[in-house]
Amino acid sequence: MFEVPAGGRRYRALELLVRQKRMAKTEAVPCVVSDANSAVPIEEDSLAENFQREDLHPLDMFRAFQTLHDQGATHEEIAARFFVSATFVQQRLRLAKVSPKLLDIYEQDGMKLDQLMAFTVTDDHARQEQVWEMLQNSWSNEPHQIRRMLTETSIRASDRRALFVGVDAYVAAGGIVLRDLFEADDGGWLQDPALLDRLVSEKLRTSADEIAAEGWKWIVVDVDLPYGHAQGLRSLTGTFVDLTDDERTSREALRNEYEEIESQYGEAEELPDAVDRRLGEIEEALERIENRPMIYDPAEIPRAGVFVSINRDGDLVVDRGYVRPEDEAPEPVDGDGAEPEDETDSDDNDAEPRPAHRTSITIGAQPSEPDEEDDGEAIKPLPERLVIDLTAHRTLALRNAVAASPHVAMTALLHRLVLDTFAHRCSSGCVEASVRHVYLTAQDADLKDSPSAKAVADRQEAWKADIPFGNDDALWTWLDDLDEASRLALLAHCVSFGINALYERINPYGAGVSQQGLEQRLREAGRLARATGLDMVDAGWQPTVANYLGRVTKARILEAVREGVGERAAQLIDHLKKGEMAKEAERLLADSGWLPEPLRFADDEQPVAQPGDADGETEALPEFLAG
């Protein structure tokens, strides 16, 4: 017995000829018999035959290439066997990154090959399926639109931040780069914006520390400084460092060489590679010589500052020598124009020198040293990232509250469906009644350990144990036989996964949530919270150093303690450094019921504890004041 991996149709044709008496059973037929233990697998024989004869379906080609790759063949070996490029092999193997559901749709001619290729820019099957669900019936489902939606939360490798840090440094820090093997992608997309921003901040901070050693009073650092950032500031006039004799000689020699090459090849249509490379080296050398450092008056530097940013090419831009109006030297009044006496001429020649001032460094409009003393008493708005994390806690708690309130869940569902049916509202609001599961993947790791998260997970597992999966008719019968209370409870549980009370950043370019949509979402979230009787304190949220106190200013910490346990407690810790203040505030606010603004109802005022309150009087003193 022989296996026929290639030539099956020819074998059946021979059988037909025998049955028709047009060919004898014992007639000799040319065959290629290969060793079953040969190093060349039978899949390669079959693939080579079909590949050379006519174009295969791309999925058949991919599956054959995948089989050979799984057997240990490299991309180059597979490419050499079938006379194609290694890139072609990689492209076909990259189709494995696409969701099997989409591969089935493509195999049934439900999408085009270029659309399928566009999905290979990400490995997230859920996101791939979600994008196809949104675009499959849309007029705008071209490959470029698919790629845009799959990479809208990523950063291009050609972005100034990526060029500044370097893709290699980003990958070395654990970052992931998405690549498109089917289109020019300018280096791909960086999938972890938070990691990239951290690397940019660290590198900018290192550069700012080096510049601070020059003695400047302040340094403002940002990836992209706003237009007119130096308006109203006095610019210092400096002088360039003089060239040395060797630098002048080198500059003159480079200029002469450049002119000689230009005169020799001036009429040539195209320069030889070596000559073109040499001209580039000369230009770079001349640029280094001409870009000499600037010297400023040493008396002006301690009152002046520096702007540090990144240009479009990812290069560091340092703009020195700007004096703010409040830092200008006071003008001498009449009779006070004499020069001050030199301190070195005083009798006390052994006096210790004055300590050097510390340069104030601000990165991204926020002080780069949050743990230092901040004497400002003004209460600033909460950081946007903190508001996002706090509303993530509220979203989970609100889901749990809706799941426990079937009547409210039914009302919310009907409210959404009626508006969609009769008002044709385009924004989704707070209840996404598809129901589309809203994932909270960008929040802190401790979110999964919250009481609300555990309650939602336990309820999910309990229902999964009862629901009969795998048979649609059996599921329909099971749902139909449920008692009314169980049906409402299951409905409430399903609706709860569409709850989205998350604060998100507004995207001015159209993608993502709009300002109107965000306001509507938060307004509906407040209504749901009231209807369910949600209390974030009862839901298990308490202010800690990790989730709030360590991420706000000292003024915010004192405000929280003042509102939660009274003025006396706030006075006990107002002299502490921020780190110690946050730890003591966590202890003082434990079980106080205090909540930050994003976790309160919009029109509720947080009760302020008075100095004479019992809680404030009986509160234990901090450890350093005990006794």
HELIX and SHEET records of a PDB file:
HELIX    1   1 GLY A    8  ARG A   19  1                                  12    
HELIX    2   2 ILE A   42  ARG A   53  1                                  12    
HELIX    3   3 PRO A   58  ASP A   70  1                                  13    
HELIX    4   4 HIS A   75  ARG A   81  1                                   7    
HELIX    5   5 ALA A   86  ARG A   94  1                                   9    
HELIX    6   6 LEU A   95  LYS A   97  5                                   3    
HELIX    7   7 PRO A  100  GLU A  107  1                                   8    
HELIX    8   8 LEU A  113  ALA A  118  1                                   6    
HELIX    9   9 PHE A  119  VAL A  121  5                                   3    
HELIX   10  10 HIS A  125  LEU A  135  1                                  11    
HELIX   11  11 PRO A  143  LEU A  150  1                                   8    
HELIX   12  12 ARG A  160  VAL A  165  1                                   6    
HELIX   13  13 VAL A  167  ALA A  172  1                                   6    
HELIX   14  14 PRO A  193  ALA A  212  1                                  20    
HELIX   15  15 ASP A  245  TYR A  265  1                                  21    
HELIX   16  16 ASP A  273  GLU A  290  1                                  18    
HELIX   17  17 ILE A  301  ARG A  303  5                                   3    
HELIX   18  18 PRO A  325  ASP A  327  5                                   3    
HELIX   19  19 GLU A  343  ASP A  345  5                                   3    
HELIX   20  20 GLU A  384  ALA A  403  1                                  20    
HELIX   21  21 PRO A  406  VAL A  418  1                                  13    
HELIX   22  22 LEU A  419  ALA A  423  3                                   5    
HELIX   23  23 ALA A  445  ASP A  449  5                                   5    
HELIX   24  24 PRO A  451  ASP A  466  1                                  16    
HELIX   25  25 ASP A  472  ASP A  481  1                                  10    
HELIX   26  26 GLU A  484  SER A  496  1                                  13    
HELIX   27  27 GLN A  515  THR A  532  1                                  18    
HELIX   28  28 LEU A  549  ARG A  551  5                                   3    
HELIX   29  29 LYS A  554  VAL A  565  1                                  12    
HELIX   30  30 GLU A  567  ILE A  573  1                                   7    
HELIX   31  31 LYS A  578  LEU A  589  1                                  12    
HELIX   32  32 GLU A  597  LEU A  599  5                                   3    
HELIX   33  33 ALA A  614  THR A  618  1                                   5    
HELIX   34  34 GLU A  623  LEU A  625  5                                   3    
SHEET    1   A 3 ILE A 155  ARG A 156  0                                        
SHEET    2   A 3 TRP A 189  LEU A 190 -1                                        
SHEET    3   A 3 VAL A 177  LEU A 178 -1                                        
SHEET    1   B 6 ARG A 234  SER A 235  0                                        
SHEET    2   B 6 LEU A 316  VAL A 323 -1                                        
SHEET    3   B 6 ALA A 304  ILE A 310 -1                                        
SHEET    4   B 6 TRP A 218  VAL A 221  1                                        
SHEET    5   B 6 SER A 360  ILE A 363  1                                        
SHEET    6   B 6 GLN A 366  PRO A 367 -1                                        
SHEET    1   C 2 THR A 239  PHE A 240  0                                        
SHEET    2   C 2 MET A 294  ILE A 295 -1                                        
END                                                                             
